[in-house]
Amino acid sequence: PVDVRGWLDNVAIVVEDEPPEGANLLGLYEGINRLDRGSGYNLVAPDRITLYWRPIVEEANSSDPDAIRAEVRKTIVHELAHHFGYGDAELERLGG
């Protein structure tokens, strides 16, 4: 959405086939979340959200493009929540 884009100006979203060996992930946020950024936060490499395609398709449990899109959307929202400072425990409590 347009109203959120300004908050994501230094976030790269990439897609890889599989997570690192031994990792059970649909997506991964890497970076400094917005709550932990200090006044010296500038000239840094972009934060990164990686989506892992094969596990997302498996989680969707369907070859239907709409089901896969829904799982991608759910995964992106989860990883964006990390970008905004939510931890896994908070997300679990909120149902996401």
N, C-alpha and C positions, 0 to 999 in steps of 0.2 A: 504493500500500500504506500501511496505517496507520502502520507503523514509520518511514516516510520523511516523512510529512506535516509533522512539526515542523521539518524542514530546509527545507521549501518554503513556510513561512508568509508570506514576502514576495516570492513569485514569481507574476506574472500570466501566464496562458497565453491567448493570443489566436489567432484564425484569420483570415487574410486570403486573398483569392483568388489574388493574384500577389505575387511579391517585387518590390522596386523595379526599375525599368527597367534592364536590363543585368546584373542580378544572377542568378546561376544557383544558387538556394537552395531547399531543401525546408523549412528552418527557420532561425531566428536567435535566439541568446541575446544579450540586452543587459542589462548590469548589472555588478556587482562580484562576481566569483566568491568563494566562501566562503573560499578560501585567502588572498585579498588584503584581506579585511575587517579593519580595525583595531578597537581598543577604542572608537573614536569612531563606529563604524557604528551609527547609530540615527536614527530619524525621517527616513528616506529614502524616496523613491518606490520602488515594487516593482521588482525585476528583471523582465524581460519575456522570455518565450519566444513567438516568433511562428511559427506553422505556416502554410505557404503551400499552400493546398488544391489548386490545379490542378497544380502540379509534383509533389505527392505522389501524386495520382491517376495522372499520367503515368508516374511512377517505378514504381508498382504494376503498370502495364501490364495492367490488368484492370478490369472493372467489378464484379468480385466484391467484396462488402463485406468479406469476410474478408481478402482480399489488400490492400485499402485500409487496413483496421485494422492489419494487420501493418506496413505502411509507416509509418503514423502512429506506432505504438508505437516502431518503430526510430528515427524522427526525434526523438521526445520523449526517448528514452534518450540519443541523441547530444547534444541540447541540454542535458539535465540534467547530462551529464558536463562540459560547459563550466561550468555553475553550480558544480560541485564542484571546478573548477580544472584540468580536463584540457584541453590544447590540441589542435588538429587533428593535429599530428604524433604526439602520444601516442595519440590515438584511431586514427589510421591504423595505427600499429604494433600496436595491440591488436585490429585488425580491425573497428573500428567507425567 
